[in-house]
Amino acid sequence: MEAIEHFPENVNVAVATALATTGVENTKVSIRSIPGLKSNKHKIALSGETVKVEVIIETTPSKDNPKSSTLAAYSVIGLLKNLVTPITF
């Protein structure tokens, strides 16, 4: 909750992960600023009694909008497609 309060523009991946798993209250967030770093890196670590999972996502800023990445636009497109496409098995 503290990360959302203090860094609302930088925690969208953390919040989405929290909402998809155990909730915001049970999620730990660490934010680091590294001067000169030319990418945006997210490390998601999940652990349970029988499994541990780590996912690292690294993106470069969009040329048109340096505060975001092109991947963010593709994520929105994917979400919109999923909203209008029926679930099939």
KOLPAVO-930677 format. One record per atom (N, C-alpha, C): atom name; x, y, z; residue in three letters. Coordinates in nm, 4 decimals. Example, Ala and Ser with C-alpha at 12.3 -4.5 7.8 and 13.67 -1.06 7.14 Angstrom:
// KOLPAVO-930677
+-------+----------+----------+----------+--------+
! atome !       xx !       yy !       zz ! residu !
+-------+----------+----------+----------+--------+
!     N !   1.3190 !  -0.5690 !   0.7800 !    ALA !
!    CA !   1.2300 !  -0.4500 !   0.7800 !    ALA !
!     C !   1.3200 !  -0.3300 !   0.7800 !    ALA !
!     N !   1.2850 !  -0.2250 !   0.7080 !    SER !
!    CA !   1.3670 !  -0.1060 !   0.7140 !    SER !
!     C !   1.2900 !   0.0030 !   0.7870 !    SER !
+-------+----------+----------+----------+--------+
This chain:
// KOLPAVO-930677
+-------+----------+----------+----------+--------+
! atome !       xx !       yy !       zz ! residu !
+-------+----------+----------+----------+--------+
!     N !   0.0819 !  -0.1190 !   0.0000 !    MET !
!    CA !   0.0000 !   0.0000 !   0.0000 !    MET !
!     C !   0.0872 !   0.1266 !   0.0000 !    MET !
!     N !   0.1974 !   0.1201 !   0.0693 !    GLU !
!    CA !   0.2866 !   0.2359 !   0.0778 !    GLU !
!     C !   0.3441 !   0.2718 !  -0.0600 !    GLU !
!     N !   0.3800 !   0.1705 !  -0.1392 !    ALA !
!    CA !   0.4339 !   0.1959 !  -0.2734 !    ALA !
!     C !   0.3295 !   0.2640 !  -0.3613 !    ALA !
!     N !   0.2037 !   0.2239 !  -0.3482 !    ILE !
!    CA !   0.0964 !   0.2847 !  -0.4274 !    ILE !
!     C !   0.0813 !   0.4316 !  -0.3893 !    ILE !
!     N !   0.0864 !   0.4607 !  -0.2610 !    GLU !
!    CA !   0.0735 !   0.5985 !  -0.2128 !    GLU !
!     C !   0.1847 !   0.6889 !  -0.2646 !    GLU !
!     N !   0.3089 !   0.6392 !  -0.2559 !    HIS !
!    CA !   0.4246 !   0.7235 !  -0.2847 !    HIS !
!     C !   0.4709 !   0.7206 !  -0.4305 !    HIS !
!     N !   0.4438 !   0.6106 !  -0.5012 !    PHE !
!    CA !   0.4915 !   0.5964 !  -0.6396 !    PHE !
!     C !   0.3809 !   0.5433 !  -0.7311 !    PHE !
!     N !   0.2664 !   0.6118 !  -0.7391 !    PRO !
!    CA !   0.1531 !   0.5569 !  -0.8164 !    PRO !
!     C !   0.1835 !   0.5358 !  -0.9644 !    PRO !
!     N !   0.2738 !   0.6130 !  -1.0222 !    GLU !
!    CA !   0.3049 !   0.5992 !  -1.1643 !    GLU !
!     C !   0.4020 !   0.4852 !  -1.1926 !    GLU !
!     N !   0.4615 !   0.4264 !  -1.0876 !    ASN !
!    CA !   0.5664 !   0.3269 !  -1.1066 !    ASN !
!     C !   0.5315 !   0.1868 !  -1.0583 !    ASN !
!     N !   0.4116 !   0.1659 !  -1.0136 !    VAL !
!    CA !   0.3808 !   0.0358 !  -0.9541 !    VAL !
!     C !   0.2682 !  -0.0396 !  -1.0250 !    VAL !
!     N !   0.2385 !  -0.0044 !  -1.1505 !    ASN !
!    CA !   0.1281 !  -0.0708 !  -1.2189 !    ASN !
!     C !   0.1479 !  -0.2218 !  -1.2314 !    ASN !
!     N !   0.2693 !  -0.2669 !  -1.2590 !    VAL !
!    CA !   0.2952 !  -0.4106 !  -1.2690 !    VAL !
!     C !   0.2798 !  -0.4769 !  -1.1323 !    VAL !
!     N !   0.3288 !  -0.4114 !  -1.0279 !    ALA !
!    CA !   0.3166 !  -0.4672 !  -0.8928 !    ALA !
!     C !   0.1703 !  -0.4772 !  -0.8509 !    ALA !
!     N !   0.0925 !  -0.3749 !  -0.8796 !    VAL !
!    CA !  -0.0497 !  -0.3761 !  -0.8428 !    VAL !
!     C !  -0.1252 !  -0.4830 !  -0.9224 !    VAL !
!     N !  -0.0979 !  -0.4931 !  -1.0516 !    ALA !
!    CA !  -0.1643 !  -0.5955 !  -1.1334 !    ALA !
!     C !  -0.1303 !  -0.7352 !  -1.0824 !    ALA !
!     N !  -0.0038 !  -0.7568 !  -1.0469 !    THR !
!    CA !   0.0372 !  -0.8865 !  -0.9924 !    THR !
!     C !  -0.0320 !  -0.9134 !  -0.8599 !    THR !
!     N !  -0.0386 !  -0.8120 !  -0.7741 !    ALA !
!    CA !  -0.1037 !  -0.8269 !  -0.6436 !    ALA !
!     C !  -0.2515 !  -0.8612 !  -0.6593 !    ALA !
!     N !  -0.3192 !  -0.7922 !  -0.7486 !    LEU !
!    CA !  -0.4621 !  -0.8171 !  -0.7686 !    LEU !
!     C !  -0.4877 !  -0.9559 !  -0.8270 !    LEU !
!     N !  -0.3927 !  -1.0053 !  -0.9068 !    ALA !
!    CA !  -0.4087 !  -1.1374 !  -0.9688 !    ALA !
!     C !  -0.3686 !  -1.2507 !  -0.8747 !    ALA !
!     N !  -0.3080 !  -1.2175 !  -0.7605 !    THR !
!    CA !  -0.2611 !  -1.3227 !  -0.6690 !    THR !
!     C !  -0.3238 !  -1.3052 !  -0.5309 !    THR !
!     N !  -0.2433 !  -1.2674 !  -0.4334 !    THR !
!    CA !  -0.2897 !  -1.2681 !  -0.2943 !    THR !
!     C !  -0.3419 !  -1.1345 !  -0.2430 !    THR !
!     N !  -0.3435 !  -1.0321 !  -0.3273 !    GLY !
!    CA !  -0.3949 !  -0.9024 !  -0.2854 !    GLY !
!     C !  -0.2850 !  -0.8045 !  -0.2501 !    GLY !
!     N !  -0.3197 !  -0.6774 !  -0.2542 !    VAL !
!    CA !  -0.2237 !  -0.5695 !  -0.2296 !    VAL !
!     C !  -0.1641 !  -0.5782 !  -0.0894 !    VAL !
!     N !  -0.2458 !  -0.6140 !   0.0079 !    GLU !
!    CA !  -0.1982 !  -0.6182 !   0.1472 !    GLU !
!     C !  -0.0913 !  -0.7247 !   0.1694 !    GLU !
!     N !  -0.0904 !  -0.8286 !   0.0862 !    ASN !
!    CA !   0.0039 !  -0.9399 !   0.1029 !    ASN !
!     C !   0.1194 !  -0.9356 !   0.0040 !    ASN !
!     N !   0.1397 !  -0.8222 !  -0.0611 !    THR !
!    CA !   0.2428 !  -0.8097 !  -0.1641 !    THR !
!     C !   0.3531 !  -0.7165 !  -0.1168 !    THR !
!     N !   0.4774 !  -0.7601 !  -0.1345 !    LYS !
!    CA !   0.5928 !  -0.6772 !  -0.1004 !    LYS !
!     C !   0.6457 !  -0.6143 !  -0.2285 !    LYS !
!     N !   0.6742 !  -0.4843 !  -0.2226 !    VAL !
!    CA !   0.7222 !  -0.4111 !  -0.3396 !    VAL !
!     C !   0.8530 !  -0.3418 !  -0.3057 !    VAL !
!     N !   0.9486 !  -0.3516 !  -0.3967 !    SER !
!    CA !   1.0762 !  -0.2816 !  -0.3831 !    SER !
!     C !   1.0957 !  -0.2002 !  -0.5105 !    SER !
!     N !   1.1215 !  -0.0706 !  -0.4962 !    ILE !
!    CA !   1.1430 !   0.0172 !  -0.6120 !    ILE !
!     C !   1.2853 !   0.0703 !  -0.6049 !    ILE !
!     N !   1.3586 !   0.0544 !  -0.7146 !    ARG !
!    CA !   1.4965 !   0.1037 !  -0.7199 !    ARG !
!     C !   1.5130 !   0.1942 !  -0.8405 !    ARG !
!     N !   1.5821 !   0.3036 !  -0.8210 !    SER !
!    CA !   1.6139 !   0.3946 !  -0.9310 !    SER !
!     C !   1.7638 !   0.3841 !  -0.9572 !    SER !
!     N !   1.7990 !   0.3485 !  -1.0800 !    ILE !
!    CA !   1.9390 !   0.3317 !  -1.1161 !    ILE !
!     C !   1.9729 !   0.4340 !  -1.2247 !    ILE !
!     N !   2.0444 !   0.5402 !  -1.1890 !    PRO !
!    CA !   2.0785 !   0.6432 !  -1.2877 !    PRO !
!     C !   2.1496 !   0.5835 !  -1.4093 !    PRO !
!     N !   2.1060 !   0.6262 !  -1.5270 !    GLY !
!    CA !   2.1688 !   0.5806 !  -1.6503 !    GLY !
!     C !   2.1112 !   0.4515 !  -1.7066 !    GLY !
!     N !   2.0294 !   0.3818 !  -1.6326 !    LEU !
!    CA !   1.9695 !   0.2575 !  -1.6818 !    LEU !
!     C !   1.8752 !   0.2910 !  -1.7962 !    LEU !
!     N !   1.8869 !   0.2210 !  -1.9060 !    LYS !
!    CA !   1.8096 !   0.2525 !  -2.0255 !    LYS !
!     C !   1.6901 !   0.1601 !  -2.0455 !    LYS !
!     N !   1.6511 !   0.0884 !  -1.9415 !    SER !
!    CA !   1.5362 !  -0.0007 !  -1.9529 !    SER !
!     C !   1.4551 !   0.0038 !  -1.8236 !    SER !
!     N !   1.3409 !  -0.0570 !  -1.8296 !    ASN !
!    CA !   1.2522 !  -0.0674 !  -1.7146 !    ASN !
!     C !   1.2432 !  -0.2165 !  -1.6819 !    ASN !
!     N !   1.2787 !  -0.2544 !  -1.5618 !    LYS !
!    CA !   1.2885 !  -0.3956 !  -1.5277 !    LYS !
!     C !   1.1949 !  -0.4284 !  -1.4122 !    LYS !
!     N !   1.1201 !  -0.5365 !  -1.4288 !    HIS !
!    CA !   1.0304 !  -0.5846 !  -1.3246 !    HIS !
!     C !   1.0685 !  -0.7285 !  -1.2925 !    HIS !
!     N !   1.0861 !  -0.7575 !  -1.1654 !    LYS !
!    CA !   1.1113 !  -0.8947 !  -1.1220 !    LYS !
!     C !   0.9945 !  -0.9337 !  -1.0330 !    LYS !
!     N !   0.9241 !  -1.0376 !  -1.0734 !    ILE !
!    CA !   0.8095 !  -1.0858 !  -0.9978 !    ILE !
!     C !   0.8482 !  -1.2212 !  -0.9388 !    ILE !
!     N !   0.8431 !  -1.2316 !  -0.8087 !    ALA !
!    CA !   0.8769 !  -1.3564 !  -0.7404 !    ALA !
!     C !   0.7555 !  -1.4031 !  -0.6605 !    ALA !
!     N !   0.7139 !  -1.5244 !  -0.6877 !    LEU !
!    CA !   0.6009 !  -1.5841 !  -0.6165 !    LEU !
!     C !   0.6511 !  -1.7098 !  -0.5463 !    LEU !
!     N !   0.6053 !  -1.7316 !  -0.4247 !    SER !
!    CA !   0.6460 !  -1.8537 !  -0.3560 !    SER !
!     C !   0.5301 !  -1.9085 !  -0.2744 !    SER !
!     N !   0.5264 !  -2.0391 !  -0.2696 !    GLY !
!    CA !   0.4257 !  -2.1092 !  -0.1920 !    GLY !
!     C !   0.4911 !  -2.2278 !  -0.1228 !    GLY !
!     N !   0.4116 !  -2.3118 !  -0.0641 !    GLU !
!    CA !   0.4669 !  -2.4274 !   0.0079 !    GLU !
!     C !   0.5420 !  -2.5224 !  -0.0841 !    GLU !
!     N !   0.4959 !  -2.5368 !  -0.2078 !    THR !
!    CA !   0.5554 !  -2.6378 !  -0.2962 !    THR !
!     C !   0.6191 !  -2.5818 !  -0.4229 !    THR !
!     N !   0.6156 !  -2.4499 !  -0.4399 !    VAL !
!    CA !   0.6679 !  -2.3955 !  -0.5650 !    VAL !
!     C !   0.7244 !  -2.2544 !  -0.5453 !    VAL !
!     N !   0.8258 !  -2.2226 !  -0.6263 !    LYS !
!    CA !   0.8802 !  -2.0873 !  -0.6328 !    LYS !
!     C !   0.8866 !  -2.0506 !  -0.7802 !    LYS !
!     N !   0.8441 !  -1.9275 !  -0.8145 !    VAL !
!    CA !   0.8447 !  -1.8811 !  -0.9526 !    VAL !
!     C !   0.9065 !  -1.7419 !  -0.9556 !    VAL !
!     N !   0.9951 !  -1.7194 !  -1.0522 !    GLU !
!    CA !   1.0504 !  -1.5861 !  -1.0749 !    GLU !
!     C !   1.0356 !  -1.5516 !  -1.2226 !    GLU !
!     N !   0.9829 !  -1.4331 !  -1.2485 !    VAL !
!    CA !   0.9671 !  -1.3839 !  -1.3853 !    VAL !
!     C !   1.0340 !  -1.2475 !  -1.3907 !    VAL !
!     N !   1.1164 !  -1.2259 !  -1.4922 !    ILE !
!    CA !   1.1806 !  -1.0959 !  -1.5108 !    ILE !
!     C !   1.1341 !  -1.0398 !  -1.6453 !    ILE !
!     N !   1.0830 !  -0.9180 !  -1.6402 !    ILE !
!    CA !   1.0369 !  -0.8484 !  -1.7598 !    ILE !
!     C !   1.1201 !  -0.7210 !  -1.7721 !    ILE !
!     N !   1.1850 !  -0.7037 !  -1.8866 !    GLU !
!    CA !   1.2667 !  -0.5842 !  -1.9075 !    GLU !
!     C !   1.2250 !  -0.5200 !  -2.0394 !    GLU !
!     N !   1.1865 !  -0.3928 !  -2.0329 !    THR !
!    CA !   1.1413 !  -0.3219 !  -2.1527 !    THR !
!     C !   1.2212 !  -0.1937 !  -2.1702 !    THR !
!     N !   1.2234 !  -0.1465 !  -2.2927 !    THR !
!    CA !   1.2864 !  -0.0182 !  -2.3200 !    THR !
!     C !   1.1764 !   0.0860 !  -2.3389 !    THR !
!     N !   1.2057 !   0.2103 !  -2.3088 !    PRO !
!    CA !   1.1036 !   0.3145 !  -2.3226 !    PRO !
!     C !   1.0564 !   0.3291 !  -2.4673 !    PRO !
!     N !   0.9322 !   0.3684 !  -2.4817 !    SER !
!    CA !   0.8756 !   0.3976 !  -2.6134 !    SER !
!     C !   0.9388 !   0.5246 !  -2.6678 !    SER !
!     N !   0.9668 !   0.5271 !  -2.7976 !    LYS !
!    CA !   1.0233 !   0.6480 !  -2.8597 !    LYS !
!     C !   0.9237 !   0.7625 !  -2.8528 !    LYS !
!     N !   0.7937 !   0.7302 !  -2.8656 !    ASP !
!    CA !   0.6899 !   0.8335 !  -2.8637 !    ASP !
!     C !   0.6543 !   0.8806 !  -2.7235 !    ASP !
!     N !   0.6715 !   0.7917 !  -2.6241 !    ASN !
!    CA !   0.6373 !   0.8258 !  -2.4857 !    ASN !
!     C !   0.7410 !   0.7623 !  -2.3934 !    ASN !
!     N !   0.8499 !   0.8303 !  -2.3632 !    PRO !
!    CA !   0.9578 !   0.7733 !  -2.2831 !    PRO !
!     C !   0.9174 !   0.7289 !  -2.1418 !    PRO !
!     N !   0.8012 !   0.7745 !  -2.0931 !    LYS !
!    CA !   0.7564 !   0.7326 !  -1.9598 !    LYS !
!     C !   0.6879 !   0.5967 !  -1.9630 !    LYS !
!     N !   0.6732 !   0.5393 !  -2.0816 !    SER !
!    CA !   0.6060 !   0.4110 !  -2.0958 !    SER !
!     C !   0.6848 !   0.3257 !  -2.1954 !    SER !
!     N !   0.6336 !   0.2053 !  -2.2218 !    SER !
!    CA !   0.6984 !   0.1189 !  -2.3199 !    SER !
!     C !   0.5952 !   0.0756 !  -2.4231 !    SER !
!     N !   0.6442 !   0.0299 !  -2.5357 !    THR !
!    CA !   0.5546 !  -0.0202 !  -2.6396 !    THR !
!     C !   0.4787 !  -0.1416 !  -2.5886 !    THR !
!     N !   0.5414 !  -0.2186 !  -2.4999 !    LEU !
!    CA !   0.4758 !  -0.3366 !  -2.4429 !    LEU !
!     C !   0.3472 !  -0.2992 !  -2.3707 !    LEU !
!     N !   0.3441 !  -0.1829 !  -2.3080 !    ALA !
!    CA !   0.2224 !  -0.1385 !  -2.2391 !    ALA !
!     C !   0.1068 !  -0.1241 !  -2.3378 !    ALA !
!     N !   0.1345 !  -0.0702 !  -2.4537 !    ALA !
!    CA !   0.0293 !  -0.0556 !  -2.5559 !    ALA !
!     C !  -0.0198 !  -0.1921 !  -2.6017 !    ALA !
!     N !   0.0717 !  -0.2860 !  -2.6228 !    TYR !
!    CA !   0.0310 !  -0.4214 !  -2.6631 !    TYR !
!     C !  -0.0506 !  -0.4899 !  -2.5539 !    TYR !
!     N !  -0.0184 !  -0.4628 !  -2.4284 !    SER !
!    CA !  -0.0951 !  -0.5193 !  -2.3174 !    SER !
!     C !  -0.2388 !  -0.4701 !  -2.3189 !    SER !
!     N !  -0.2571 !  -0.3414 !  -2.3453 !    VAL !
!    CA !  -0.3918 !  -0.2845 !  -2.3532 !    VAL !
!     C !  -0.4686 !  -0.3475 !  -2.4694 !    VAL !
!     N !  -0.4030 !  -0.3622 !  -2.5840 !    ILE !
!    CA !  -0.4678 !  -0.4255 !  -2.6992 !    ILE !
!     C !  -0.5084 !  -0.5687 !  -2.6654 !    ILE !
!     N !  -0.4197 !  -0.6419 !  -2.6002 !    GLY !
!    CA !  -0.4508 !  -0.7797 !  -2.5593 !    GLY !
!     C !  -0.5689 !  -0.7845 !  -2.4641 !    GLY !
!     N !  -0.5729 !  -0.6932 !  -2.3693 !    LEU !
!    CA !  -0.6840 !  -0.6870 !  -2.2746 !    LEU !
!     C !  -0.8152 !  -0.6616 !  -2.3473 !    LEU !
!     N !  -0.8164 !  -0.5648 !  -2.4379 !    LEU !
!    CA !  -0.9384 !  -0.5323 !  -2.5113 !    LEU !
!     C !  -0.9845 !  -0.6511 !  -2.5962 !    LEU !
!     N !  -0.8921 !  -0.7210 !  -2.6583 !    LYS !
!    CA !  -0.9283 !  -0.8398 !  -2.7368 !    LYS !
!     C !  -0.9901 !  -0.9466 !  -2.6465 !    LYS !
!     N !  -0.9315 !  -0.9655 !  -2.5286 !    ASN !
!    CA !  -0.9842 !  -1.0661 !  -2.4354 !    ASN !
!     C !  -1.1228 !  -1.0302 !  -2.3846 !    ASN !
!     N !  -1.1509 !  -0.9023 !  -2.3717 !    LEU !
!    CA !  -1.2829 !  -0.8604 !  -2.3239 !    LEU !
!     C !  -1.3928 !  -0.8905 !  -2.4240 !    LEU !
!     N !  -1.3617 !  -0.8898 !  -2.5521 !    VAL !
!    CA !  -1.4655 !  -0.9107 !  -2.6540 !    VAL !
!     C !  -1.4626 !  -1.0504 !  -2.7155 !    VAL !
!     N !  -1.3649 !  -1.1308 !  -2.6792 !    THR !
!    CA !  -1.3535 !  -1.2656 !  -2.7349 !    THR !
!     C !  -1.4084 !  -1.3667 !  -2.6344 !    THR !
!     N !  -1.5004 !  -1.4524 !  -2.6813 !    PRO !
!    CA !  -1.5515 !  -1.5540 !  -2.5891 !    PRO !
!     C !  -1.4418 !  -1.6540 !  -2.5525 !    PRO !
!     N !  -1.4537 !  -1.7074 !  -2.4336 !    ILE !
!    CA !  -1.3589 !  -1.8083 !  -2.3859 !    ILE !
!     C !  -1.3871 !  -1.9387 !  -2.4607 !    ILE !
!     N !  -1.2825 !  -2.0007 !  -2.5156 !    THR !
!    CA !  -1.2978 !  -2.1303 !  -2.5832 !    THR !
!     C !  -1.2004 !  -2.2296 !  -2.5247 !    THR !
!     N !  -1.2375 !  -2.3550 !  -2.5341 !    PHE !
!    CA !  -1.1518 !  -2.4630 !  -2.4823 !    PHE !
!     C !  -1.1200 !  -2.5607 !  -2.5931 !    PHE !
+-------+----------+----------+----------+--------+
